[in-house]
């Protein structure tokens, strides 16, 4: 523990007890927040991981089919067919709060057509690639929402964990040590004061007895003189 540089007074003792109580309450609140964030992060991360694997699988299928379509139709014909796509997904973003963290809520509206080009002069491979890319496009808003939520929750959990550790291992022990130091100092001061009062009382008693004896001697001398 570092050296204490606080005056051992009752005022400081009252203040430190209040600070300790406040630190303990803060620790309990942050600890509950940490547990809630951990649970939410695990749930969202698991959902994001599952959707990510699904999207990667769809992209693999789509690029493999696209490569086959290029071999069968030629790159120029594939590019010409892609120009027929004129619709996409409209995305609307809003935020929701979870334990003080602003998480994105993405609402996707609309979807691209299944066959935007004429199937008469295209290959089945292009149809397969188009369907796979279409499914990817439908899942991208949800995946981006989950990914952003994971990063924000993880960042907030990291901050909360640092605060919990600071309270648990630094501030609360420091307050307790300072309180123990002041209580010990005040008790020692009380013992010294009690000892001093007893010593003064004993000394005053002895002085009183000595004065009484002196008065008796004076009276005896006066009587002897008479």
SULLIN-V66015 format. One line per field, one symbol per residue. ss: DSSP state (A for helix, B for strand, O for the rest). burial: + if it has 9 or more other C-alpha atoms within 8 Angstrom, else -. Layout:
ss = ???
burial = ???
This chain:
ss = OOOOOOOOOAAAAAAAAAAAAAAAAAAAAAAAAAAAAAAAAAAAAAAAAAAAAAAAAAAAAAAAAAAAAAAAAOAAAAAAAAOOOOOOOBBBBBBBBBOOBBBBBBBBBOOOOOOOOOAAAOOAAAAAAAAAAAAAAAAAAAAAAAAAAAAAAAAAAAAAAAAAAAAAAAAAAAAAAAAAAAAAAAAAAAAAAAAAAAAAAAAAAAAAAAAAAAAAAAAAAAAAAO
burial = -------+---++--++-++--++--+--++-++-+++-++--++-++--++--+--++-++++++-+++--++---+------+---+-+----+----++++++-+---+---------++-+++++++++++++++++-+-++++++-+++-++--++-++++++-+++++++-++-+++-++----------------------------------------
